[in-house]
Amino acid sequence: MKMIVAACLLLGVWTTSAGAIDLAELAPCKPAAARLCDHADGMNMSNLLRCGATLAAHSWRIGNSCREVLKKYGQL
């Protein structure tokens, strides 16, 4: 029984960490996000997703490295 619980816990940790967003990867989009996104409510997860949509809508105004990040996370 303990082995099953440990295996489930390990599987849960592994899948959670695999789907996590690495904030260091978002660094190329930081200048564009500062210009184009609303920061009135702070930078929480829902604001980051809305900001990604805003950056995707203005993709001609952002750099190539930020476009690559948006492509990786499915925004473009």
PyMOL commands that place a pseudoatom at each C-alpha (Angstrom):
pseudoatom trace, name=CA, resn=MET, resi=1, chain=A, elem=C, hetatm=0, pos=[0.000, 0.000, 0.000]
pseudoatom trace, name=CA, resn=LYS, resi=2, chain=A, elem=C, hetatm=0, pos=[2.818, 2.399, 0.862]
pseudoatom trace, name=CA, resn=MET, resi=3, chain=A, elem=C, hetatm=0, pos=[4.461, 1.741, -2.507]
pseudoatom trace, name=CA, resn=ILE, resi=4, chain=A, elem=C, hetatm=0, pos=[1.250, 2.627, -4.356]
pseudoatom trace, name=CA, resn=VAL, resi=5, chain=A, elem=C, hetatm=0, pos=[0.885, 5.878, -2.424]
pseudoatom trace, name=CA, resn=ALA, resi=6, chain=A, elem=C, hetatm=0, pos=[4.538, 6.746, -3.016]
pseudoatom trace, name=CA, resn=ALA, resi=7, chain=A, elem=C, hetatm=0, pos=[4.215, 5.991, -6.733]
pseudoatom trace, name=CA, resn=CYS, resi=8, chain=A, elem=C, hetatm=0, pos=[1.100, 8.182, -7.019]
pseudoatom trace, name=CA, resn=LEU, resi=9, chain=A, elem=C, hetatm=0, pos=[2.805, 10.996, -5.137]
pseudoatom trace, name=CA, resn=LEU, resi=10, chain=A, elem=C, hetatm=0, pos=[5.884, 10.760, -7.352]
pseudoatom trace, name=CA, resn=LEU, resi=11, chain=A, elem=C, hetatm=0, pos=[3.732, 10.719, -10.486]
pseudoatom trace, name=CA, resn=GLY, resi=12, chain=A, elem=C, hetatm=0, pos=[1.816, 13.784, -9.273]
pseudoatom trace, name=CA, resn=VAL, resi=13, chain=A, elem=C, hetatm=0, pos=[4.994, 15.729, -8.553]
pseudoatom trace, name=CA, resn=TRP, resi=14, chain=A, elem=C, hetatm=0, pos=[6.478, 14.750, -11.910]
pseudoatom trace, name=CA, resn=THR, resi=15, chain=A, elem=C, hetatm=0, pos=[3.426, 15.822, -13.935]
pseudoatom trace, name=CA, resn=THR, resi=16, chain=A, elem=C, hetatm=0, pos=[3.035, 19.068, -11.984]
pseudoatom trace, name=CA, resn=SER, resi=17, chain=A, elem=C, hetatm=0, pos=[6.642, 20.094, -12.520]
pseudoatom trace, name=CA, resn=ALA, resi=18, chain=A, elem=C, hetatm=0, pos=[6.496, 19.163, -16.205]
pseudoatom trace, name=CA, resn=GLY, resi=19, chain=A, elem=C, hetatm=0, pos=[3.571, 21.506, -16.797]
pseudoatom trace, name=CA, resn=ALA, resi=20, chain=A, elem=C, hetatm=0, pos=[4.918, 24.396, -14.783]
pseudoatom trace, name=CA, resn=ILE, resi=21, chain=A, elem=C, hetatm=0, pos=[5.879, 27.627, -16.476]
pseudoatom trace, name=CA, resn=ASP, resi=22, chain=A, elem=C, hetatm=0, pos=[9.488, 28.608, -15.989]
pseudoatom trace, name=CA, resn=LEU, resi=23, chain=A, elem=C, hetatm=0, pos=[9.433, 32.346, -15.325]
pseudoatom trace, name=CA, resn=ALA, resi=24, chain=A, elem=C, hetatm=0, pos=[13.021, 32.704, -16.589]
pseudoatom trace, name=CA, resn=GLU, resi=25, chain=A, elem=C, hetatm=0, pos=[11.777, 31.601, -20.022]
pseudoatom trace, name=CA, resn=LEU, resi=26, chain=A, elem=C, hetatm=0, pos=[9.353, 34.526, -20.045]
pseudoatom trace, name=CA, resn=ALA, resi=27, chain=A, elem=C, hetatm=0, pos=[12.184, 37.082, -19.730]
pseudoatom trace, name=CA, resn=PRO, resi=28, chain=A, elem=C, hetatm=0, pos=[12.293, 37.944, -23.474]
pseudoatom trace, name=CA, resn=CYS, resi=29, chain=A, elem=C, hetatm=0, pos=[8.689, 39.158, -23.200]
pseudoatom trace, name=CA, resn=LYS, resi=30, chain=A, elem=C, hetatm=0, pos=[9.208, 41.323, -20.117]
pseudoatom trace, name=CA, resn=PRO, resi=31, chain=A, elem=C, hetatm=0, pos=[9.881, 44.644, -21.953]
pseudoatom trace, name=CA, resn=ALA, resi=32, chain=A, elem=C, hetatm=0, pos=[6.911, 44.136, -24.277]
pseudoatom trace, name=CA, resn=ALA, resi=33, chain=A, elem=C, hetatm=0, pos=[4.684, 43.153, -21.369]
pseudoatom trace, name=CA, resn=ALA, resi=34, chain=A, elem=C, hetatm=0, pos=[5.717, 46.285, -19.479]
pseudoatom trace, name=CA, resn=ARG, resi=35, chain=A, elem=C, hetatm=0, pos=[4.665, 48.413, -22.478]
pseudoatom trace, name=CA, resn=LEU, resi=36, chain=A, elem=C, hetatm=0, pos=[1.519, 46.632, -23.624]
pseudoatom trace, name=CA, resn=CYS, resi=37, chain=A, elem=C, hetatm=0, pos=[-0.078, 44.860, -20.652]
pseudoatom trace, name=CA, resn=ASP, resi=38, chain=A, elem=C, hetatm=0, pos=[-2.207, 46.100, -17.777]
pseudoatom trace, name=CA, resn=HIS, resi=39, chain=A, elem=C, hetatm=0, pos=[-0.557, 45.689, -14.369]
pseudoatom trace, name=CA, resn=ALA, resi=40, chain=A, elem=C, hetatm=0, pos=[-3.304, 47.229, -12.217]
pseudoatom trace, name=CA, resn=ASP, resi=41, chain=A, elem=C, hetatm=0, pos=[-4.029, 43.962, -10.358]
pseudoatom trace, name=CA, resn=GLY, resi=42, chain=A, elem=C, hetatm=0, pos=[-0.412, 42.825, -10.136]
pseudoatom trace, name=CA, resn=MET, resi=43, chain=A, elem=C, hetatm=0, pos=[1.118, 39.934, -12.036]
pseudoatom trace, name=CA, resn=ASN, resi=44, chain=A, elem=C, hetatm=0, pos=[-0.842, 36.837, -11.073]
pseudoatom trace, name=CA, resn=MET, resi=45, chain=A, elem=C, hetatm=0, pos=[-1.437, 33.804, -13.275]
pseudoatom trace, name=CA, resn=SER, resi=46, chain=A, elem=C, hetatm=0, pos=[-4.638, 35.080, -14.901]
pseudoatom trace, name=CA, resn=ASN, resi=47, chain=A, elem=C, hetatm=0, pos=[-2.945, 38.400, -15.737]
pseudoatom trace, name=CA, resn=LEU, resi=48, chain=A, elem=C, hetatm=0, pos=[-0.026, 36.521, -17.289]
pseudoatom trace, name=CA, resn=LEU, resi=49, chain=A, elem=C, hetatm=0, pos=[-2.418, 34.589, -19.539]
pseudoatom trace, name=CA, resn=ARG, resi=50, chain=A, elem=C, hetatm=0, pos=[-4.245, 37.762, -20.550]
pseudoatom trace, name=CA, resn=CYS, resi=51, chain=A, elem=C, hetatm=0, pos=[-0.905, 39.440, -21.171]
pseudoatom trace, name=CA, resn=GLY, resi=52, chain=A, elem=C, hetatm=0, pos=[0.137, 36.562, -23.419]
pseudoatom trace, name=CA, resn=ALA, resi=53, chain=A, elem=C, hetatm=0, pos=[-3.035, 37.059, -25.437]
pseudoatom trace, name=CA, resn=THR, resi=54, chain=A, elem=C, hetatm=0, pos=[-2.334, 40.797, -25.675]
pseudoatom trace, name=CA, resn=LEU, resi=55, chain=A, elem=C, hetatm=0, pos=[1.233, 40.180, -26.808]
pseudoatom trace, name=CA, resn=ALA, resi=56, chain=A, elem=C, hetatm=0, pos=[0.000, 37.680, -29.387]
pseudoatom trace, name=CA, resn=ALA, resi=57, chain=A, elem=C, hetatm=0, pos=[-2.460, 40.256, -30.709]
pseudoatom trace, name=CA, resn=HIS, resi=58, chain=A, elem=C, hetatm=0, pos=[0.420, 42.750, -31.068]
pseudoatom trace, name=CA, resn=SER, resi=59, chain=A, elem=C, hetatm=0, pos=[2.931, 40.216, -32.359]
pseudoatom trace, name=CA, resn=TRP, resi=60, chain=A, elem=C, hetatm=0, pos=[4.299, 42.599, -34.987]
pseudoatom trace, name=CA, resn=ARG, resi=61, chain=A, elem=C, hetatm=0, pos=[5.398, 44.966, -32.182]
pseudoatom trace, name=CA, resn=ILE, resi=62, chain=A, elem=C, hetatm=0, pos=[7.414, 42.422, -30.170]
pseudoatom trace, name=CA, resn=GLY, resi=63, chain=A, elem=C, hetatm=0, pos=[10.785, 40.796, -30.790]
pseudoatom trace, name=CA, resn=ASN, resi=64, chain=A, elem=C, hetatm=0, pos=[11.475, 37.385, -32.289]
pseudoatom trace, name=CA, resn=SER, resi=65, chain=A, elem=C, hetatm=0, pos=[12.584, 35.882, -28.970]
pseudoatom trace, name=CA, resn=CYS, resi=66, chain=A, elem=C, hetatm=0, pos=[9.274, 36.838, -27.361]
pseudoatom trace, name=CA, resn=ARG, resi=67, chain=A, elem=C, hetatm=0, pos=[7.389, 35.383, -30.348]
pseudoatom trace, name=CA, resn=GLU, resi=68, chain=A, elem=C, hetatm=0, pos=[9.224, 32.096, -29.806]
pseudoatom trace, name=CA, resn=VAL, resi=69, chain=A, elem=C, hetatm=0, pos=[8.139, 32.051, -26.150]
pseudoatom trace, name=CA, resn=LEU, resi=70, chain=A, elem=C, hetatm=0, pos=[4.537, 32.737, -27.161]
pseudoatom trace, name=CA, resn=LYS, resi=71, chain=A, elem=C, hetatm=0, pos=[4.685, 29.912, -29.708]
pseudoatom trace, name=CA, resn=LYS, resi=72, chain=A, elem=C, hetatm=0, pos=[6.079, 27.534, -27.086]
pseudoatom trace, name=CA, resn=TYR, resi=73, chain=A, elem=C, hetatm=0, pos=[3.207, 28.213, -24.696]
pseudoatom trace, name=CA, resn=GLY, resi=74, chain=A, elem=C, hetatm=0, pos=[0.538, 28.107, -27.396]
pseudoatom trace, name=CA, resn=GLN, resi=75, chain=A, elem=C, hetatm=0, pos=[-0.327, 31.794, -27.565]
pseudoatom trace, name=CA, resn=LEU, resi=76, chain=A, elem=C, hetatm=0, pos=[0.687, 32.121, -31.240]
for i in range(1, 76): cmd.bond("trace and resi %d" % i, "trace and resi %d" % (i + 1))
show_as sticks, trace
zoom trace
